[in-house]
Amino acid sequence: MDEYNDLIIKYMNARFNNNVVSAVCHLDEGGSADGKGGLPHLHLDILMITEDNRLSSKTLITRDFITSMHRIMPIILKKHGFNIDEYEETEEKKQGGLSAKEYKKKMEQEKEELNKKLEDMVKEYNELADRYNKLIDDKAELERKNREKAYEVMYQQERSR
């Protein structure tokens, strides 16, 4: 894993003029609920210094940068013997994903759909609870009638003796 991480750090240092301040490998994502067995990944702290010596991640971390990083890193890692999937550019990736407004609209739609499903589930639960309670009442009524019938039969048997 050291060679893998070193390659990524070297690449990022090359992209950011040797301004990677720290790199920490974590195993805390993609594992089990107890936090064990996660997927290794790097957290990099980088000084985002522009060519005119300003501190600006907004200037440096652009959509083009991210796309190029996703294209180039697999090539570099493959050349060093790592089994890495190639970057696949989908139509959504080409267009840069959703805008904040589109994302918010999508989330609102999903929220509405989930609320509708929840309402339907609550309605179904209440209907089932009503049916269950009706069955309990019916059972109690049948048991009462059976007792009455049993007493009636016993009474008639006593009288016929």
C-alpha positions in Angstrom: 0.0 0.0 0.0 3.0 2.3 0.6 3.9 2.4 -3.1 0.3 3.1 -4.0 0.0 6.0 -1.6 3.4 7.3 -2.6 2.4 7.5 -6.2 -0.7 9.4 -5.3 1.2 11.8 -3.1 3.8 12.4 -5.8 1.1 13.0 -8.3 -0.6 15.5 -6.1 2.7 17.2 -5.2 3.4 17.6 -8.9 0.0 19.1 -9.5 0.2 21.5 -6.5 3.9 22.6 -6.6 5.0 20.4 -3.7 2.4 21.8 -1.4 1.0 18.6 0.0 1.4 19.2 3.7 0.3 15.9 5.1 -1.2 12.6 4.0 -2.9 10.1 6.2 -4.2 6.7 5.1 -7.5 5.8 6.7 -9.5 2.5 6.8 -12.7 4.1 8.1 -15.0 3.9 5.1 -16.7 1.0 3.4 -16.1 -1.5 6.2 -18.4 -3.1 8.7 -20.5 -1.2 11.2 -17.9 -1.6 13.9 -15.4 0.4 11.8 -13.2 -2.5 10.9 -12.2 -3.7 7.5 -12.7 -0.4 5.7 -11.4 0.6 2.3 -8.0 2.3 2.4 -8.0 5.9 1.2 -5.9 9.0 1.6 -6.7 12.2 3.2 -4.4 14.9 1.9 -3.9 18.4 3.3 -2.7 20.6 0.5 -1.9 24.3 0.5 -3.9 25.6 -2.4 -1.5 28.3 -3.6 -2.2 29.7 -7.0 0.5 30.8 -9.5 0.1 34.4 -8.3 0.7 33.2 -4.7 -2.9 33.5 -3.5 -4.5 30.8 -1.3 -7.5 29.6 -3.3 -8.9 26.1 -3.5 -11.7 27.5 -5.6 -9.3 28.5 -8.3 -7.3 25.2 -8.3 -9.9 22.5 -7.7 -12.0 22.9 -10.8 -14.3 20.4 -12.5 -11.5 20.0 -15.2 -8.9 19.3 -12.5 -11.1 16.6 -10.9 -11.9 15.0 -14.3 -8.2 15.0 -15.3 -7.2 13.5 -11.9 -9.8 10.7 -12.4 -8.5 10.1 -15.9 -4.7 10.3 -15.1 -4.4 8.5 -11.8 -5.7 5.1 -13.0 -3.2 5.3 -15.9 -0.3 6.1 -13.5 -1.3 3.4 -11.0 -1.8 0.8 -13.8 1.7 1.5 -15.1 3.0 0.6 -11.7 1.1 -2.7 -11.6 -2.0 -1.8 -9.7 -5.3 -3.3 -10.8 -7.3 -0.1 -11.1 -10.5 0.5 -13.2 -10.3 3.0 -16.0 -12.2 6.2 -15.6 -15.5 6.1 -17.5 -17.0 9.3 -18.5 -20.7 9.2 -18.4 -23.0 11.9 -19.9 -23.7 13.2 -16.3 -19.9 13.5 -15.7 -19.4 15.3 -19.0 -22.1 17.8 -18.0 -20.6 18.1 -14.5 -23.4 16.5 -12.6 -26.3 18.5 -11.2 -26.3 22.2 -10.4 -27.2 23.1 -6.8 -30.7 24.1 -7.9 -31.2 20.8 -9.8 -29.8 18.8 -6.9 -32.1 20.6 -4.5 -35.1 19.9 -6.8 -34.1 16.3 -7.0 -33.8 16.0 -3.3 -37.2 17.6 -2.8 -38.7 15.1 -5.3 -37.1 12.2 -3.4 -38.4 13.6 -0.2 -41.9 13.9 -1.5 -41.7 10.3 -2.9 -40.5 9.0 0.5 -43.2 11.0 2.4 -45.8 9.5 0.1 -44.4 6.0 0.7 -44.4 6.6 4.4 -48.0 7.8 4.3 -49.0 4.7 2.4 -47.2 2.5 4.9 -48.8 4.2 7.8 -52.2 3.9 6.2 -51.5 0.2 5.5 -50.3 -0.3 9.1 -53.5 1.3 10.4 -55.7 -0.8 8.2 -53.9 -4.0 9.3 -54.1 -2.9 13.0 -57.9 -2.3 12.5 -58.2 -5.8 10.9 -56.2 -7.4 13.7 -58.3 -5.7 16.4 -61.5 -6.8 14.5 -60.2 -10.4 14.5 -59.4 -10.2 18.2 -63.0 -9.0 18.8 -64.4 -11.7 16.6 -62.4 -14.3 18.4 -63.7 -13.1 21.8 -67.3 -13.1 20.5 -66.9 -16.7 19.0 -65.4 -17.9 22.3 -68.3 -16.4 24.2 -70.8 -18.0 21.9 -69.0 -21.4 22.1 -69.2 -21.2 25.9 -72.9 -20.4 25.8 -73.5 -23.3 23.4 -71.4 -25.6 25.6 -73.4 -24.6 28.7 -76.6 -25.1 26.7 -75.6 -28.6 25.6 -74.5 -29.5 29.1 -77.8 -28.2 30.5 -79.8 -30.2 27.9 -77.8 -33.3 28.7 -78.4 -32.8 32.4 -82.1 -32.4 31.8 -82.3 -35.5 29.6 -80.9 -37.8 32.3 
